[in-house]
Amino acid sequence: MTDPAPERTPVLALEGVSKSFGAVRALRDVSLELYAGEAHALAGENGAGKSTLIKTLAGVHRPDAGTVLLDGTPVVFHGPADARDAGVAVIYQEPTLFPDLSIAENIFVGRQPRRSFGRVDHKAVREATAALFRRLGVDLDPEQPARGLSIADQQLVEIAKALSFDARVLIMDEPTAALTGSEVARLFGVVRALREAGAAVLFISHRLEEVFALCQRVTTLRDGAWVASEPVAGLGEDDLVRRMVGRDLDELYPKQDAAVGDVALRVRRLTREGVFTDVSFEVRHGEIVGLAGLVGAGRSEVARAVFGVDRWDAGAAEVDGRPLKPGAPSLAMAAGLALVPEDRRAQGLVMDMSIERNINLTGLRTTARAGLMNRGAERSRALDWAVRLQVKYARLADMVGTLSGGNQQKVVLAKWLATDPRVLIVDEPTRGIDVGTKAEVHRLLSQLAADGVAVLMISSDLPEILGMADRVLVMHEGRLTADIPRERATEETVMAAATGRARSAA
């Protein structure tokens, strides 16, 4: 009779951890175990407590109750430096490198090897950096400046930095949100190599297919509480979604039938030299038109030009017959055009302002009297839209930066829907938000179309395009290559047009 296998001790663990911020309970009796050589997914809707859990592991927050254990021994991290010294590293969605320093200098900043008389040993820094990249199996020049690196390469630099600290636990927070397919594949190759070398990886992603492709175990949180920790093998996406949202998500793409009316947005031969050329299309009232294409195809640039954020060199655009002008967003807004931008944090919100003030940024004229803000009208308007879109918040006076990503996206939508638009352009409306909120956003867009709003939806998520669009416009290298009706839109037809292998005129 063989002896039972000895129980493994997790490298890092939480036992019964709780954390509150005022009246908001972010974590409630949460436990988690991370083992060497294993990739462990952390799943949950926005606001489920994932960010608070990550910051607790990273030493940013200290738990109000419960224990953090390192190799089975209770430990208290007094700050991020303590966690880093214990071998815990966090790779965030948006890396923070010094752009004017080289890659090698970024990795060893503040702790460069020294030669005699305290001089920095630049050769040793370069050689150590090159050794880290060989270990990761990537080809980057240690002397290349960080400025100009892609997000994918910046993340690899952050991973190399973590390895230079002898990190045993690597926490990756939405690392693939801004990456192309090939960049995701390269990142996954690096993560698998680290896992096989004995690192414990905690992986957070709203793309469930990535969880199943990379991870061996998954822990699910809901409303700050632990729901389950279980092997990924044998678990289906529907099972995981049910644990995340507490219900069956019957319809991720709730497309309603809508009466299609007259042309709302007409774009004719729009051209911006070096960016996009001869772009023409129409969007009708009651219609959702998807704008697809690979990263760099010019989709967002066309939207920004139509709205007036960027200038165009030739062509014309109009809303319900009212001509738009290049570089005139106020004219576009007056015509009934609204733009929800791709980067909600940098372009859609003022992060240091309150939720209330952000929602009212597009309605300052309607909430002001005699040039002074009417605080009552402002609060009433914000509260109305926060309730309509089911924004989860503690107080409207809280800074919008305290909200989860999905709730920030709802605030951006509220800000523009409050203008009662006739045409709504939404650029990557569900990027970085959880599956439950994604369904809510889709339901909202479908209802807007049913109410007669013309919707132009730009998305890199092909199932989203196919599930929600009445027609699919496709761009390739700055040109419109296809206009595909819903019944003929498939992954194959869209990707053929997106890669320049097929052209289908409108």
N, C-alpha and C positions, 0 to 999 in steps of 0.2 A: 504494500500500500504506500503510495507516494505521499510525501508531505505536501500540504497546501502551499501554494505560492505565497511568499511574504507580501504583505500589503505595502504598496508604494507610499512614500511620503511626498506630498505635493511640494514643489519648490516655493510656491506662494499661495496663500489661502486666506479667505475671509470666513469668519464664523459668527453668525448672528449679528451682522453689522447693521446699525441703524444710523441715519444722519438726517437732521432737520435744518431747515433755514427759516427761522421764524415759525409761522404756522404751517409751512409746507414741509411734509415728510417726504424727502427725496428717496430714502432707502428705509425699508422696514424689514429687519431680521433677515438679511440676505447672506447667503453662504455661497462660496465659489472655491474651486480647487483647480490649480494649474499645475500640470505635470511636465517634467522634462521630456522632450521628444514628441510633444503633442501640440497640435493647433486646436485651440478651444474657441468656439464662436460665442459671442455675447449678442443675443437677439432681444428685440423689444421695440415697441413704438417710440416715437419721439415723446419725451417726458416720462419714459418708463424708469429712468434712473441710471441709464448706462453711463452718461458723462460723470455723474457723481461717483459711481463705482470706480471708474477709471482714475479719477482724481484722488480717490481714497487710496488706491493701490500705488499711485505715483507720489503720495506724500503731500499733495496739495491740500486735501481735507483730512482732518482727524475724526474718526467715528465718534458719535455720541455714546454708542453702546456697541458691544461686540469686540472681536479680536482680529488683528492682522497677524498671520503666522508666516515666518520665513523658515523653511526647512523644518516645519513642525514646532518651532519655538516662537512664542508671542514676541512681537516687536512693535515699537512705536516709531513711526516716521515723523520727525518734527518739521520736515519740509522736503521739497523735491530732491535736495542734495543728499539727504539720508537715503531716500529710495534709490537714487542713482548709485550711491556707494554700495548699496545692497544688491545691485545688479538688475534693477528694474528700469527699463527705458520705454518711453512713449513716443511713437511716431504719429504725429497728427496729420489730418487731412491737408492742411496748408503748412508746409515746412517754413521755418523761420531762419534762413541763412543770412549771413552778411554778404550782400551782393558784390561789394568791391574787394572782398578777400578771395583768395584761391580756394579750391575745394579742400586742399590739404590744410590750409590755415583755418578754414571753418571747422574741420574735424578736430583739430588740436588747439583751438583758440583758448587762450588763458592757461595752457598747460604744455606749451611747446618744449621739447627737449632742449637743453642748454649746453653750450660749449664753455670754454674758459672765459672768465670775465663776464659771465651771464649772457653771452650772445646766443641768439636762437640758432639752433642747429637745423638749418633749412633742409639740408640733405637728409637728415634723419627723419624729418617730418614727411618729406616726399616719399622716402622708402617705406615708412610705416603705413602711409596712406595706400601706396601701391600694393603692399602686402594684404591690406584689408580688402581691396577690390579683387585681388586674386582669390581670396577666400570666398568672396561673394560670387565670383565668376562673372564679373562685369568689366567692361572696358571703358574706363573714364580716366582722363588725364588729371593727375593730382594738381598740376599747375594751372589748370583752366579756371578762369574767374567764375564765381557762382552766378553772376549776372548773366542771364540768357539761358540758363539751364531749364530744361523742361521740368514740369512738376514731377514726372516720373524719375528723372535723374536727381532732382533735389531730395526725393524720398530715399533713394539709394544712398545719397550722402548722409542723410540722417541715420540710416541703418548702419552704415560704416562707423559713424560717430558712436552709436550705441555699442557696437562691437569693441571699439577702442576703450570703452569703459568696462569691458568684460561682462556685458549684460547677459544675464541668465534668463530674464523674462522680457519679452518684447511685446508691447501693447500697440496694436495698429488700429487707429481710429479712422474709419472710412478712408482707407488709403487709396482706393480705386475710383473715387467719385469723379475725378477729373482726368482719368487715364483712358487711352485708346485700348482697343482689344489686344494689340501686340504688346503694349506697355504692361497691361494686366498680366499677360502670360509670362513676361520676363520677371515681374515682381513675384508672382507665384512660384517661379522656379527658385528665386532667392529664398523665399520663405520656406519652401520644402527643404532646401539645403541646410538652412539654419535649424529646422526642426530635426532633421536627421543627425545633425551635429550635437543635439542634446538640448537645444533651447526650448523653453516653454513660450508659446505664442498665444496671445489673446487677440482675436480678430473680430472687429466690429464692421459690419457692412449691411446696408439695406437691400443689397442685391442677394437674394436668397440663393440663387444658383451658385454664387461664389462660396457661400457657406458650405454647400454640399460638395463643391469641387475641392475645397482645401482642408476642411476641418474634420477632426475625429469625434469631437464632443461639442455640445452646445448647451449653454445655460440661457434660459428665457426669463426676462423680467416683465412684470406688468404692474403699472401704477406704483412703482417703487418696491414691489414685493417679488420674492423668488417664486417662480412657477415650477420650473423643472430643470434638471441637469441630466442629460442623457446622451447616449451614442448617436451620432448622425446616421450611421448605417441602419437601415430599416425604417427611418423616419422620412415621411413625405413632406413636400412643401405645404400641402394643405394642413397637415398635422402641426407644423411649426407656426403657420399663420394663426391657427385656432388657439394655440398657446399664447401667442403675442397679443391678440385682440380680444380673447375671451369669447369668441363666437365664430361661426362659420362665415367666411367672407365669400358670399355667393357670387358676387359680381364685382370684379375689379374694374371692369370697363362698362359701366351702366349707360350705354349709348341709347338715348331716347330718339324716337322718330320726331322730326321737326319739319314744319312747312318751310321750304326754301323760297325766299323772296327775291327782291331786286338786288342788284349789285351794290354792296356797301363800300368795299374797298377795291379800287381799281389802280393797278400799277402798270405803267407802260414804258417799256424800253429803258428801265432805270439802269444807270451805269455810274460806277465810281471807279476811276482809273486805278488799275492794279489790284482791285478788290473784288468787284463783280461787274458783269457786262450784260447789257441787253436783257434785263429781267422783266418779264411781263406776266401778270396773273390777275385773277379776280377772286374775291371772297364775297359771298352773298349773305344777306340776312338769314339767320337760322341755320347756317352752315358751319361745320367745323372742318377747316382745311389744315391738314398736317404738312409741315415743311421739314423734309428729311434730308439727310446727306451726312457725309463723314465730317469729322472735325476739320475745320479749315476750309469747308466748302463755300462759306460766305453767307450762311443762313442768318446768323445774328447780325451781321453787318448790314444786310438788306433791311432787317427789322428796325435797326437803329437809324438808318437813313430815312425810311418811310416816316418814322416818328419825329424826325428832325434833330436827333441827337448828333448825328454825323451828316455832313453835307454830301450831296451827290453832284456829279458833273454833267449828266444829261438824263433826259427822260422826264416822266411826270407821274404824280400820284394824287389821288383824290378820295375823299370820303363822302359818299352820298352826293357826288357832283361838286363838292367844295374842294378846290385845288389846295394841295399842301405845298409848302415851300421848303427848300433845303435849309437846314440849320434853324428851324422855327418850331420847337416843341410846343410852345404856347398856342400856336395856330392849329397844330394837330389836336391838342386837347380841346380847344374851342370847337373843332369840327366833330368831336365825339370819339376820338381815338385814344386808347389807353395801351400802355406797354408795361408788362411785368417782366423785368430784365432777368437775364441768366444768373447773374451774381447778386443774390438778394442782399448779402451783407455789404458789399462795396457800392452797389448801384441802386438798390431798392429801399434801403433803410438807413436811418441815421442812428447808429447803434447806441450812442450816448443819450438819445432822446427817449421819452416815455412811449409806451404803446399808444396812448391816447394821442400824443402829438404826431407820431408817425402816421397814424390813420388819417389825420386831418391835414397832412402836408399838401394834398391835392385840393383841399377845400377851404383854403384860408380866406378866400373872398366871400364865401357863403357863410362862414362862421365869424366874420368880423363886422363890427358896427362902428361907423365913423372912424375907421382906421384902427380900432382897438379890438383885440381878441375877445369874443364872447365866450367865456369859459363854460357857461352852462350849455350853449349850443355845441361847443366843441366836445364836451364830455358826452352829451346825448348822442351825437353822431357816432363817436367812437364806440360807445356801449352798444348801440344798435347793430353795428357791423361786427363787433366782437361776438355778440350773441348769435347773429345770423350764421357766421362761419365757425362757430363753436371753438373759438380760441381759448386755450387753457392758460390761465394766468392767475396771479394772486391779487394784484391791484393794477388798474389801468395806468396808475402813475409810475409803475415800475419801468425801468429801462428795458427797451425791446431786446437788448442783448442778453437778458436773463432768461428769455424764452428758448424752448427747444427749436431745432431747425424747422420742423413741420409747422409749429405755431408762428415762427417768424414768416414763413411763406404765406400763411393765412393772413397775417397783418399786411403784407405787400399786396395781396389780392384785395383785401378790404379797402386799402388806400385807393386803389384804382376803380374798384366796383362802386365806390361811393360817388364817383363822378358820373354815374349812369351812362357808361360808354355805349356807343353804337357799334364800334369795332374794338375787339380786345385781342391784342397780340400777347401771347404768353410764351416766354422763352425758357425751355427746360422747367416746366411747372412743377414736376415732382422729383427733381434731382435731390438726392440726399434726405428724402423724407420716408417715413416708414409706410408699410403696406396699407395700414388702416387709414392713415391720412391721405395716402395716394388715392384710395377709393373715394374718399370725401371730395378731393379736388376734382376727380373725373366726374363725379356726380354733379358738382357745381357747374363745370364747363358744359355738361350736357343740358342742364337746366337753363343756363344762359342762352344756349343756342335755341332751345325750345321757346324761350321768351323773345326770340327775334334778334339776339345779338349775333354779329358775325365774328367768328373766332378763328384766328390764325395761330396754330399751335406748333412751335418749333420743339423738336425732341430728338435726342439721340437714342431713346428707348424705342426700338422698332415695334415691340408688342404694343406699346402705348399708342404709337401712330396708327397701327393697323386696327387696334381696338376702338379708337375714338374718332377717327377721321372719316368724313364723307368723301373726301378726295385727298390724294397724297401728291404734293409737289415735291420734286427731288432736285437737289442741286449738286453739281460736280464742278469743282475748280472755278467757282464764281459764275457759273452759268446754270440756268434752269434746263434740266435735261428730260423731265417727264412730268406729266399731269395724269395721274392714274386714278380712275374711279374706284370706290370702295370695293366693288364686287371683283375687280381684277387686281387689287393690291395684295401682294403676298411678299414674304421676305425675299423671295428670289427676284421678283420684278423690281422691287424697290432697291435692293442691293445692286442689281445689274445697272440701274440708272445712276446710283450713287458712285459707282466705280467707273463710269464712263463706258460700260460695255453695251448699253442699250440707250437709245434716245427715242422718246415718244412725245410728239408734239401735242400741245393742248388741243 
